[in-house]
Amino acid sequence: MTIAAGYVCSSGIVLCADTQETIPGYTKNKGNKLIAFQCPGLNLIFAGSGNNATQIDETAYEIAAQIIADEPKDAGDFRRSLRSILGELFPKAHYPRDRGPEVDMLMAIKWKGDASLYRISDCSVAPIPQRVAVGTGVILALQLLERHYDRTVQIGEAAIICAYVLHHVKKWVDGCGGNTEIALIPKEGDGITFMPSSEVDKFEAYAQAYDDALKQLLLVAPRTVNNLPLFNAYIDKARLELQSARAPFQEWEVTFREVAEQLGMNYEQMMKDSEDAAKAIFSAKAPTPSTPQRSAEDESDPHDIEGEASI
């Protein structure tokens, strides 16, 4: 049992997974589920789901060995090499069959100046253009990815979204848990970088603080229709909580400068591209604010409890 997810963004791919391995009704252990192969000119990384961890690892090793040995010259060669080894490992089943795939895994490849994401289900393989998840937590993971997916974000920001998604899946789905592993596969630069566990833990702590700060706002508008001070008090409280959650990221720039350097990317350009994309989105969507006109009836709310504005 596991959860693994992939996120394709403007500057590369993020691949992530939990570390809990479970034998239902017996035991649970921790294990690394991201398997990376780094060679000159070719980098592969896998994350798998299935009932047999050894089979998942073997599948990843066999695929990597075949592709590295074949030295594909173009995308066509790569697909033929991949389908050849999958055909040996998982002969086509007679359909319909009464069970799911033996191995359901994600594969990211960095090759010839680009990065691509694939999903492999036994002998079937398909490219993934946006986001994907596999494992027992797939339903919740896909819901959260659908809600927060934005292809224009930079790879470091996509990692934060993935940390948020796995935080919730580990919290709410039985069989998912442990730590979160996050790998960054950029289109530019060389190699694959694993995000430090201390930074991942920081993102997951922020995910919880973010939820705690915002969940109180769900009922604010309907509850404070005639009480602007109370409305502002709720907003101020949420702002203070988010500012507190922001504090651990004061050294965020230092961390991502190091990550950008390891990936061979330019940090200033990465941040500028992200800011430009955000400005374009908000300038297209945000209406011009106007000052609301309040009537005498808005001055008080008979349903407000004395002292409720002090939160």
Helices and strands as residue ranges (DSSP letters): E 3-9, E 12-18, E 20-23, E 27-30, E 34-39, E 42-50, H 53-70, H 75-89, E 103-111, E 114-121, E 124-127, E 131-135, H 138-148, H 155-172, E 180-186, E 193-194, H 197-215, H 220-223, H 228-246, G 247-251, H 252-263, H 267-285, G 296-299
